[in-house]
Amino acid sequence: MSPGRTRSALALLATLLLLAVAPRTASAAGAKTFTVETLRRAARAGKLPRRFKLVMQHDGRQREAFVRLPDGYQPKAGQAKPKVIYNMHGFVNNAQIQSWLTGMEDVAAKRGAVAVHPQGIADKLGVRSWNAFGCCGEAQKQNVDDVGFLTTLHTTLASALHLQRKGLWTGLSNGGFMSYRIAREMPAELVGAVAPVAAVDASGNKRPAHHVSILHTHGTLDMAVPIVPSLAHWSMGWKHDTYGSISGWAKHNQGKGGWPRVVGYDTLERVWRSGDGTETVARIVFGGGHMHPGKSRTTQRIVDWLLAR
């Protein structure tokens, strides 16, 4: 078996194991499914369930996302528009696993925000990925227009559900890479802030003309996307590093860095603030690996930071 097929097979096995132990969540099978048109009709009628799945066509593919509304929310003209957080899964994983790993749905809902878990495309073995540059899988191989899909998804949901125009974007690993690409490529009026976890900015495109608030969270024991690449990573052509990602955006945002400070008992944080209110934040979690460190604790910190933008 070729190295590529071996990696795909291992990725599929890991996905199946995670699905076996993950409890049924808001993103699990059984959620009511809407098309774009049936979603609009249900929204106008005030008959949206708290959790649902949206399927839509984009660039010749069927794409999907799982949506969790705050309790009791039905879109009505004239009412305050909720903020919306998009939480993107990593390579190998999917929306269901990302929801379970992070606990994002309930954390966001308790704060009055909408949580959305989009799905990357799957290869023949069912391994999902995002076309985020630098990583990974079938989406990158086929050069899938994921920025276009996520842009269309957000504008569709914002219109149908009366949500705020600027989306808030976070993701783990390959999903974190994707959030960095969104910061670079998505129109400024659709991006409130991004919060990558266990990722780097691997996009080769130029940074946008505007500033973008960034919260980067990374574990010190991350061996897949290490804070400081090892010799093995360099030998495989890995040229991305956490410091370069953070410092590059801090410079772009024209931020002035304060002194590092300890947050909680396991996290070192440094903030660069710009004159226009933009923040570039690095949070290094001691003992954290290539995962969402601390689950609910990290999720709460990310959600609170995003909602403050």
ABEGO torsion letter per residue (X at the ends): XBAAAAAAAAAAAAAAAAAAABBBBAABBGBBBBBAAAAAAAAAAGABBABBBBBBBBGGBBBBBBBBBBBGBBBBBGBBBBBBBBBBBBBGBBAAAAAAAAGAAAAAAAAGBBBBBBBBBBBAAGBBBBBAEGOBEAAAAAGBBAAAAAAAAAAAAAAAAGBBABBBBBBBEAAAAAAAAAAAABBAAABABBBBBGBBBABABBBBABBBBBBBBBBAABAABBABBBAAAAAAGBABBAAAAAAAAAAAAGBBBBBBBBBEAABBBBBBBBAAGBBBBBBBBBGBBBBBBGEAAAAAAAAAAAAAX
